[in-house]
Amino acid sequence: MENQTLQYPETKNFIAGKFVPQTNRTLNVVTPLSGGVLSKVTLSDAAELDRAVQAAKAAFPSWSATPIKERVQVFYRYKTLLEKHVKELAQLVHEENGKTIEEATAEVEKSIELTEFACSLPQLISGELLEVSKGVECRVEHKPLGVVASIAPFNFPNMVPHWTIPNAIALGNCMILKPSEQVPISAIRISELLKEAGLPDGVFNVVNGDREIVEAICDHPDIEAVSFVGSTKVAKIVYRRSTSNLKRCVALGGAKNHLIVLPDAHLEMTASNITASMSGCAGQRCMAASAMVAVGPLDAIISKICDEARKIIPGKNLGSVISKEAKERIERYIAEAEKAGAKILVDGRNCVVAGKENGFYVGPTVIDYVTPDMAIAKEEVFGPVLAIIRAKDIDEALAIENSSNYGNAASVFTQSGGMAKKVMEGASAGMIGVNVGVPVPREPFSFGGWNESKFGVNDITGKSSIEFWTKLKKTTVKWNPESKTNWMS
C-alpha cells in the first residue's frame, strides 16, 4: 500500500526530538472499527533502541540537574496542551483501539489527571532533614535513576503511557516508551505535544516494535528500570528477564475480577454498575467485571443485568475488540462454556455492524451457571462477557475469589456494612470496591494489584510510584570540630 493511501503517515520512531527514518520491517496498523489500514509502524531492532538510549543518556545529566520545580513547568504546559487537544487525541484512540468516542475521551481526561498529579511532585518529595546528634544533620533526598523504559499495551493507547511518562520524567529520569505495535499513533502525538511543551530533546523517546524490542529493553545495560503492562504470561517474562539483568521492574499482568453480589444489593445500581463494568471498553481492561459471584437467590438482579446488557449495541455504545484473533478467542470461550453446561442469557457472538462488516465486534454476553472449574471462570477473556458463578453464602463467594491466580480487583454489592467489611478484609486483591463496578483508585492513590496481576514492588502510579522511579541519597553533615568524637565521626 502506498503512503498516500494511508489515513495517517507511517509511524516512525521519535529519538532525540526528531522522527527518524524507519527500518525495513513494518507492520500494518489496522483499525478494528472497520478492518481498514490506518498506518504502518516501524518494527525496530536492538540497534535502533540503543540509538534512543544513547540520546536519553546524553540528555540525562542536564535534565536531572534541573530543579524539580522547573521540570514540572513542562508538565503544567503539557497539561494545557492535552486539554486543548482532547477531541483530537480521543479520535486517535477511537480509531486505533476501537473504543467509543465517549470512552476515548474519558481515557484522555484520565491522562490529564495523571499529568496534574505529576505537577504536585515537588511537594511530595521535599525530602527529610533531621539533627540526629549535636551538630550533626542527616538528609534524605530522592534522586532519579537515569534512563528508564515503559512498555505499554494496546487497550489504553493514551492513558497507560501517562501512568509512567509524567511521574518518571518529572522526577528527573529520561524515558524510552515502547507502545503496542497495534496502537502506535497516539504515542507519536504524545511525543509531539511534549516537545511543544518544552521538554528537552532526548528526555522522551519512542521506539516502536514487537517482541524483539521488548527483549532488547530487558537486556540493555543502560536502562535502569522497566515498567510493563500487558498479559500475565508476558509480564512474568519481562519481570524475570529485566531483574536477571539487575534492573528494577514493575510488571502488571492480567486479571479475573470478581464482583460479589449479595441478596440485599440495590437492584438498579448493581445492575447498571456491573453491566457498565463488564462491557466498558469492550471488556478490554484489567479492571473489567468478568466474574459475578451471585450469593443466594438473585434472579431479579440477573434479569435486570440482562435487560441492561441488551441496551448496549455494538457500533453505537459498544466499541470493537482489538483484532479478528481477539474476537475469535472471546467467542471460543463463550462456546466452550455453553458446551460445558453454562446457560447463555445474552449472546453477543456472530455480531456484525452495518457499514462496518469487516470490523471486529462482540456483543455484550451474560452467561449463568458457570462453575469455578470452567476456563471462562478462571482465565482472562478480555471481552464484554460476564460469567455468573453461584454461591450459597459469603464464605463460599470469598473462597471462589481467593482461588483465582489473579488479584487485581474485587467488589461487593450490598447495603450491609458488615458484609462489605468482610469482603474488604477477605478478598485477595489489591483494589477493592464497595458498590463500585470499576474500583480504580484516583490520584494520589496508586494503581496495582496482587498475586499474578503484578510482579515487583511499588505501584505504577500515585505516591507509590515515587519509590519506583527514584533512589534515595542519604547525606550526613558535621561542621562542629569541638564536638566529641563518637561512632558517627
HELIX and SHEET records of a PDB file:
HELIX    1   1 ASN A    3  THR A    5  5                                   3    
HELIX    2   2 ALA A   46  ALA A   65  1                                  20    
HELIX    3   3 ILE A   68  LYS A   84  1                                  17    
HELIX    4   4 VAL A   86  ASN A   97  1                                  12    
HELIX    5   5 ILE A  101  CYS A  119  1                                  19    
HELIX    6   6 LEU A  121  LEU A  124  1                                   4    
HELIX    7   7 MET A  159  ALA A  170  1                                  12    
HELIX    8   8 ILE A  185  GLU A  196  1                                  12    
HELIX    9   9 ARG A  211  ASP A  219  1                                   9    
HELIX   10  10 THR A  232  SER A  244  1                                  13    
HELIX   11  11 LEU A  267  SER A  279  1                                  13    
HELIX   12  12 GLY A  280  GLY A  283  5                                   4    
HELIX   13  13 ASP A  299  ARG A  310  1                                  12    
HELIX   14  14 LYS A  324  LYS A  339  1                                  16    
HELIX   15  15 ALA A  375  LYS A  378  1                                   4    
HELIX   16  16 ILE A  394  ASN A  402  1                                   9    
HELIX   17  17 GLY A  417  GLY A  426  1                                  10    
HELIX   18  18 ASN A  451  SER A  453  5                                   3    
HELIX   19  19 SER A  464  TRP A  469  1                                   6    
SHEET    1   A 2 ASN A  13  ILE A  15  0                                        
SHEET    2   A 2 LYS A  18  VAL A  20 -1                                        
SHEET    1   B 2 THR A  26  VAL A  30  0                                        
SHEET    2   B 2 VAL A  37  THR A  42 -1                                        
SHEET    1   C 3 GLU A 128  SER A 133  0                                        
SHEET    2   C 3 VAL A 136  PRO A 144 -1                                        
SHEET    3   C 3 THR A 470  LYS A 478 -1                                        
SHEET    1   D 6 PHE A 204  VAL A 206  0                                        
SHEET    2   D 6 CYS A 174  LYS A 178  1                                        
SHEET    3   D 6 VAL A 147  ILE A 151  1                                        
SHEET    4   D 6 ILE A 223  VAL A 229  1                                        
SHEET    5   D 6 ARG A 248  LEU A 252  1                                        
SHEET    6   D 6 LYS A 454  PHE A 455 -1                                        
SHEET    1   E 7 LYS A 343  VAL A 346  0                                        
SHEET    2   E 7 THR A 365  VAL A 370 -1                                        
SHEET    3   E 7 VAL A 385  ALA A 391  1                                        
SHEET    4   E 7 ALA A 289  VAL A 295  1                                        
SHEET    5   E 7 ASN A 257  VAL A 261  1                                        
SHEET    6   E 7 ALA A 409  PHE A 413  1                                        
SHEET    7   E 7 MET A 431  VAL A 434  1                                        
END                                                                             
